Amino acid sequence: MSRNILLIEPNFKNKYPPIGLMKISTYHKMLGDNVQFYKGDLKAFELRIRLSYTIEVLQNVLPEFNWFDIEKEIKAYISSKRLKLLDHIVERFEDNLDLIRSTLKSCATDKLNHTFDRIYVSTLFTFYWDITIKTIEFTKTLTGNLQNIFIGGVMASLLTKEIIEETGITPITGLLDKPNALDNNCDIIIDELPLDYSILHEIEYVYPTESAYFTFMTKGCTRKCAFCSVPKLEPTYKEKIDAKNPFEYVRNMFGEQRNLLLMDNNVLASPKFPEIIQEIKDLGFYKGATFTYPNMLKIAIDNLITGYNDKVYIKEAYNLIHGLTSRIKSKSKTEYEQLLKDSNLLQLPSEKNILINAFPLINVYFEKYRYQGKLARYVDFNQGVDARYVTEENMKLMSEIPIRPLRLAFDHIGIKKTYINAVELAAKYGLTDLSNYILFNFKDKPADFYERLKINVDLGKRLNIKIFSFPMKFVPLFGEEAKSRKHVGQHWNKKFLRAIQTILIATRGIVAPGYEFFEMAYGKDLKSFMDLLYMPESYIINRNYFKNNGMIAAWKNDFQSLTVYDQAIARKLIEENEFSDIESITQNSMILRLLSHYKFDNDKKIVDVEVNKLRSYFDKLIKHDMFIDLTLTHDFEISMKEFKSA
């Protein structure tokens, strides 16, 4: 007997689709189960489930009536519980008025705890604790037994004890890389299964990865870095795993994909790296490789014929068919629209056979008018490569595939020479688009952070390459501090972190190549940068505005007017980043005068032309470069109010 399975990802903002859930979907469909994926507003999902349940009950009560004709009215009543709406619905059923009324009232409040036989909740970063726990608690209302709820992923592996204490559910930790992982007497190894791309079309949320294969060539990492979760998530390093078979499955089921996104955590550590590069080339990702979108309508119809996720592919085929209209010109467009009318495809069909039967004639137009231009293909080792493993040989090998960007780790200043050597080798072999995360708030100092950013700008200029840096704030992996982004590193303080956050808001989280934007955001030298860290938040955000009206000069003057002793006291007070009641923290009139600069109303509308120019520049970068968007951390997206509460 088939089971009803729910896969749910909490409604946080993330860049990559839930690889684990996509494999679990494949697994359950292999077993003949019904699978549903959701990511979005939980109240909206509950309403959707309740509406479906209500219509199913009503169809059993009065099967001769088409309840879908008044679906919107039923939804409005369930959502609001307004009796006027209920009266309006039941007044048309004179012979069954009381029965329909009682049925609707009951369905609007019935428990939904038998909706799903099993529920899987994916987790991601530990600082998404609140929204993840809220999602887990919600799933308890959809099944009658806590043992039917399976929690997995990053947070589940790192905060296992905390999740048990909070929810009463024991999460799955690590990988599903052994038989019988989810069901007894089942030798399927879930971690080796291909991904079910179809579930991504079941939700409104759009991951910015576009057309891409997601796979691994290796698993785990040979390092044991204290700031990294990989040793906990993937404790055993696997120097080569099968990527070809899952790759072929995805190509056949869901169509050729444009780019290759490799999720390996340390691919250069593999002694089989030359073999990995050759396999990547054999898969069609060699230097100069191009891509043409396949006939996605044919793929949708093929899946409808085999009965694979009918609900998704009915909608997908319908949207593709109507999306083609804008590409057809003049007389042919009129003929095409008439064909859709004759095929009963002016509205979303309720039966898939309508689409299947119309496909041969529609496909003539689709093949003629669909976009078939050639696009460049790219390979992205999106977890980055370890500069300490870079050699002349493997950099030469990487130059044989269309890497964009080459992500090199620059986690601390201690690997400065190694990192610079790796960048120089990249430039030597023509890899000119680079990016990296710049870890801060760990054991580094602000000066180290600035130096690493400056090194990238200098290297970009000297080697005539582009290096995009992405500051990434460290958050502890375990314990209470892991549940939010409030952690303050040993060499940092609240004000310094707030200052970096303020800069990132303006630059959208990016440190771009070139001195102009770098110096505008972070200062022309270390002293300027340190001054920025102490500068009032409003002055950082609208630097030119406050520079031109003399307020920054006044702030500097008020700072320099203090004695050395009072400056030390003032710095300590500023580092706490709490200015709501400055009179309560000091009686020193000179220090109070300085602190008054920090009480400026951030909600006041200020037009700073240079800041707007900066934001516009980075917004365009993100919009037009998918790989920059994929690299963005969410530090810059934290609201002012949320961060200030830290």
N, C-alpha and C positions, 0 to 999 in steps of 0.2 A: 504493500500500500504506500503510495507516494505521500511525502510529508510537505507541509507548508513551511518554507524557510524564509526568514527575514535577515537580510544583511543590512546593517545600519552604520553609517559613519557620522559621528557628531558634527554639528553644523559650524565647525571652525573653518577659517580660511586656510586652505592649503594648496600647494602647487601640483602635487602628483596624486594620481588616483590610488585607491587602496589596493595595492598589489595582492595582499593576503586575501581580501574578500573576493577579488576577481578569481583567484585560484579555488577558493572554497565554493564559489558559484559553479565553476567547472566540475568540481567534485560531486556536488549534490545533483547536478543535472545528469552526470554519468550514472547516478543511482536512481534516476527517474523522479526526483523530487521537484516540487514547484518552488522557484526561487524569486524573491523580490528584493530589490535594493532601494534604500532610501537615504537621502542626505538633505536636510532642510529643516524647516520649522516643525517642531514636534506637535504643536497644537493643530497645524494644518494636516499633518499626517494622521493624527487621531481622528480628525473630522473625515478624512478620506476613507479610513477603515470603517468608521461608524456608518458612513453613507452607504458603502458597499454592503455592509452587514444588514442595514435596514432594508435596502432594496431586495436583497436575497430573501429576507423574511417575508416581505410584502408579496413577493412573487409566489411564495408558497401559500400565503393566505388568500390571494386573489390572482391566480395565474392568468386569467383571461385579459387582464389589464396590462398595458405596456407602461411599467413604472418609470422607465427611462424618459418618457415624455414629460414627466414632471420632476425630474431629478433635481433641477435647480431649486424648485420650491421646497422639496424635502431637505435639501442641503441647508437652505436658509433657516428652516425651522430647527433642525438639529443644532445648528450653530448658535441660534439665539434663544431657543426654547420659548419663543413668543406665541401665546395662545391664539392671537389673531391669525398668524400664519398657519397654525394647525387647523383652525376653523376653515380657512380658505381652501386647504387641501381636502379635507374630509367632506365638505359640503357637496361635492360631486358624486359621493357614494351613498345615496339615500338608503339603499337596502342594506348596506354594511357599515353605516356611519360609526356606530359605537365600536365595532370590531377594528376598523381602520384607525380610529382615534386611539384606542387603548394600545394597539400594536405600535403606532408611531411614538406614543409617550414612553412606552417600555423600551423600545429600541434606542431612544435618545439618551437613556440613562443606564442601560444594561452594561454590566462589566464586559470587557473585551478580552478577558484572560484566557480564552481558548482560541484566539485568532491564529497563532503560530505554534507549530510543534517544536521549533528550535529557532533561536535568535542569536546572531553573531554581532558583537559590537567591536569595531576596530578602535584602537587608541593610537595617539601619536605623541606629541611632545608632552612632557609632564606638566608644563605650565598651562596646559589646557584642562587641568584637573576639574574645575568647576563644571564646565560644559559637558565633559565626558561623564562625570558622575550623574549629572542631571539626565543624560541620555540613558545611562544604565538603569536608573530608577524608573524612567519612563517605560522601558521595555518590560519591567516587572508587571505592568498592567496588561500586557499582551499575551502572556503565557501563564499557565496555572502552576508552574513549578520552576523554582530558581535553577534547578539542574538543567533546564532547557536553555539557559542563557550562557553563552560562551564569550568570554572577553579575551582579546589578544592584542598583540602589537607592542609598540615601544613602551608606553606608559605601563601597560600590564606587566611587562617584564621587569621594569625598574621599581615600581611602587606596588609590588604584589601584596605585601602585608597590609599596606594602607587601604588598598581596594577591598581586601577581605573584610577589614574592620568597618569600612564605610558601607559596603553593600551586602555583605554576607555571601558573596560569590567568589570562588577561587579562580583566578584567571589562568589562562594558558600562557606559559612563558616560553620564550625562544621560538624556534622554528617548528613547523609541522613536517619534519623530515624523516619520520619513521612510520611504519605501518600501524594500523589500528589507532591512529592519533585521535580520531573523532568518533569512530564506530568500531565495535568489536568485530572480529572476523572479516576485516577489510584490509587487504594488503596494498591499497592505493597509497602512494606517498604524495601527499598533497603539495608539498613544496616543489615537487618536480612537475606539476601540472601546468599546462598553458593557461593563459589568462582569458577570462570571459569578457571581451570588450563590450558586448551587447548591454551589460547592466549599466554602463555609463550613460546610455541614452534613456534610462528610466528616470533620471533626475534633471532638475532645472540647472543645478550648479554645473558650471563649465570649468574643467581643469585647463590651464593654459598650455598644456603640452602639445595640443593639436594632434596631427597624424604622426604617431610614433610607436615603435616597438619598445617594450620595457622588458629588460632581461638582465641576467647576470652571467658573467663568464667565470667568476670566482665567488666564493663566499667567505665572510669573516675578514680578519686582519691579523697580521703578525705582530702588530704593536699592542701595547697595553696602556695607552694614554689615559691619564687620570680624568680628563675632561670628556672622554668619549664613551658612548654607550655600546659600541660595537662588541667589545669583549663579552658583554653580558647577553646581547641579543644573538650574536653569531660566534660562540666561543671557539669553534673549531675552524681553522683555516682550510679551505678547499681550493687547491691550486688550479682546478679546471672542472667545470660542470657542463653538462649538456645544454646547449642553447639552441642547437639546430632544429631538433624535433618540435619543441614548443613554438619556435619561430615559424616553421612550416605550417603548423596548425593554425596559427593566427592569420597567416597569409591566405590560407585556403578558406577559413571561416569568415573572416572579417575584412579581407582585402589587404593588398600591399600597403605598407605604411611608409611615410616619407623618411623619417629620421630614426636613429637608433640611440635610445637613452639607456646607458648601462649603469646599473645601480651598485656596481662593485665598490667595496670600501677600501680595498688596496690591491688593485689589479697588478701594479708593477712588482709586487712582492712575489708573484707567481713565476717559477722557473719555466713555465710553459707560455710565457708572454708572446714569444714569436709565433707559436701555434695559435694563440688567441687572435693576434693581428691577422693572420692568414684566414682564419675562420670568418672574421669580420668582413674581409674583402670578398670571400666566397659567398657571403650572404648578400652581396651587392653594394657594399659600402667601401668603395675604393676611391682614390683621389680622382676627382672629376666626375663622380657618379651623378646621374640625374634621375629624377622621379617624375612619373606621370600618374595622376590619380586614376585608379581603376574605375570600372563601371560600378559605382556603389548601388545603383538601382538593381542591377543583376544580382549583386551579393545579397541585397535585402530580399529579393524574390526567391532566390535559392534557399535562404533560411526560412522563408515562409513555407516553401514547399516541404521542407524537412520538419517543420513545426518547431523551429528553434526560436524561442522568445517571440511568439506571434504578436503580442501587444506592442513591443518595441518596433518590430519591422513593418507592421501595418502603418504605424505613424511615420516611420523613417521613409518608407517607399512613397507614401502620400506626399510628404514634404519635398522629397526629391523631385517628384513629378511636377508639383506646382512651382517649385523653385526654378525649373527649367524655363518657365514661361517668359521670364525677363530676358532670356538669351535668344529667343526666337523672334525673327523679324517678319513684318508685313503679312503677306498672304499665308505663309506657313504657320504663323501664330494663330490666325483665325481657324485654320484647319485643325491645329493641335487642340485649341480650346473646344472645338466641336467634338473632337475625339474623346476628350475628357467628359464632356456632357453625355455622349452616347454610351460611355463606359460606366456611367453613374459614379464619377470620381470628382464631382464638383464639391462634395463634402467628404469628410473622413469616413471611409466605409466601415461597416460593422463586421463584414465577412472578408477574410483574406482572399477567397477565391475571386472576388471582384478584381483585385489587383493582379493576381496570378493570370487570370484570363485576358486581362487588358495588356499585359506586359509585352507580348510580341509586337503589337502595333506601336505602342508607346516607345518601345526601345529603339525603333527606327529613328525617331526624333531625338531620343536621348543620346544615342551614339553620335549623331550628327552635330548636335549643338552643345553637349556638355564640354566643360573646360578640359582640354587635353594638352596644355602647355607643359614644357619641361621645367622642372624646378631642381635646384641643387639639393643634394642630400648631405646630412651632417651626422656625425657621431659625437655624443656627449658623454664622457665619463663623469656623470653629474655629482658624484660624491668626491671628486677630485683625485689627483694622483699624488703620491708621496714623493716630494722633492729629494728625499734621502735615498730613494731607489733609482733616481734618474741617472742614466748613463748615456754615453754617445750612441751606443747600439740601440737601446730601446727608444730614444728620442727619434732616431732615424726611422725606426719601425713605425712610430706614431705618425710620422710625416707622410706615410704611405696611405693613410686613411683620412677622410675629410673631417678632422676634429674641429669642432667649433662650439664653445671655446675650449682651450686647454685649461683645465682648472688645476692649479698648483697650490698645495697647502702652505700657508705661512703662519703657523699657529703661535710661534713665539720668536723673539729676536735671536735666540740661541742658534737657530738654523740659518742665520743671515747669509753666510758664505755659501752654504749648500743651496739655498734658495736662489741666490743670484746666479750661481753656476747653472742651475736648471733652466732659468729664464734665458740665459745667454745661449744655451744649447737649443732651446726652442726657437729662438730667433735665427740661429744658424741654419736650422732645417726648415725654415719657412713657416713656422707656426707663430702667427703674428696676432691672433686673437686670444688673449689670456684673461682669466679671472680668478679670484680667490676670495675666500672668507678670511677676514682679519679678526681672529678671536681676541676679545678683550674682557676685562673684569674677572680674569682667572688669577694667575700669579704674575701677570704682566704689570707694568707701571704705565701711567699715561704717556710718559716720554717714549717708552718702547712702542706703544700703539702708534704714536705720531711718526716715529722713525720708520716703521714698516709701511705705513701709507706713503711716506715721502720716498722711500726706496722704489716703490712701484712707479711713482710719477717720474722719478729720475731714470729708471730703467726704460720706461716707455719712450722718453725723449732720446736717450742715448742710442737705443737699439731700433728706433723707428717702428715700434710695435704698440698695440693697444692693450693695456692692462686695466681691467675694471676691478676695483676692490669693494668688498661688501662687509662692513663691520658687523660682527656677530657677538652679541653679549652672552657671556657664559652664565648658565643657570645650573645649579647643582643637580646631579642625577638622582639623588636619593633623599629621603626625609621630607620634612615639612617645607623646607626652602625650595624644593623641586616643584612645588605645586603652584608657584607664581614666578613672576620675573622680578621679584623684589630683592634678590640677593645682591649684596654689595661686597665686592672683592677686597682682599686685604690691602691693596694699594689704591683703592678707589673710594669714593664717597658718593652720597646721594646727589650732591650738586654736580659733580663731574659727570656722572651717568646721565643726569638730566640734560646737561649741556650737549653731550654726544647725541642724545635722543632729539634734542631741538634741532641740531644740525641735520640729522638724518631725515627729519620731517621735511625740511626744505629741499634736500637733495634726493628725496625718495629712497633713501637707504643706499645710495650709490656714491662711490668715489670714482669719478671718471678720469680718464687720461688727460694730461695737460695741466700746466701750472695755473692757468687763469681760474678755472673752477675750483681747483684744489686750494689755492691760496685764499680765494673768496670765502670758502667754507671753513677751512681749518687753520688758516694763518700762514704767513710766508716763512716762519721759522718756529722753533720750539717755544721761544718766549711768547710769541704771538698766540700760539696754541694754548699755552698755560693761562694766559690772560683771558682767552675765550672761555676756558673752563670755569673761571670765577665770575665772568660777566653776567649781569642780570639776563634772565631768559628772554625777556621782550627785546632787549638790545641785540641779542644773538639773532633772533628771528628776523628783525627788521634793522639790520646793522647799518645800512646806508642812511635810512631815515633818521636814526638816532645819532649817527655821526654828523649828518648835515645840520641837525638842529642843536648840536652842542652837548647833548645829554651824555654821550659816551665820554667826551672830554671831561665833563663835570664829574662823572663817576670815577674816572681815573684820578682826577685831582683830589676828590674826597678820600680815595684810598691812600694816595701818596701823602696826604696831609696828616695821616695818623702816625704816631710814633711806632717804632719797630715792635714794641711790646703790644700796642693796641692793634697793629696789623695782624699779628699772630692770633690775637683773640678774635678779630673780625673774620679771619680766614676759617677758624674753627666753627664760628656761627654760620657762615655762608655754606660751609660744607654739609651742614645738616639740612639745608634746602627747605627751611620752614620759616616763612616770613609773614604769616597771617597775623601775628601779634608780637611785633618786634620790641615793643616797650616792655614786654614781660621777660625778655631774655637779656636785656642790658639797660643800664641807666646812663651809659656813657653817651653824651650828646653828639660827639664826633662820629662814633660808631653808628648811632641811630641815624645820623644824616646819611652815612654811606648806605645803610640797610634800606633807607627809604626808596632807593632806586629799584629795589627788588619787589616793591609792592605795586608796580605798574599793572593796570588792568589788561590782561591778555586778550580779553574779548573786544576791546576797543578796535574799531576798524582803522587799519593803517595801510596805506598804499605805498609799498616799497618797490619801486620799479625793478631794481636789481634782483630782489628776492623773487619777484614774479617771473623775471627772465630766467632765473636759475630753475625754478619749479617747472616752467614751460619746457625748458631744455631736457630735463630728466623725464618728464611725462612723455615726451616724444620718443626718447630712447626706449622706455618701457613698452610703449605702444607698438613700436616698429621692430623690436628685437625680442623674439620669444625667449631666447636664452638668457637675456638680462632679466626678464620677468621671472623666469624659473629660478634664478639665483637669489632673488630678493629675499631677505629675511623679513620677518614681520615686526621687527623692533620699531621701525619707523611708522608703523600703522597703529601703534598704541595711542590712544587718545591722550590729550593733555591731562584731562581729569583723572584718568586711570593711573597714569604714571606719577602724577603728583601725590597720589595717595600712598606711594611706596615709601 
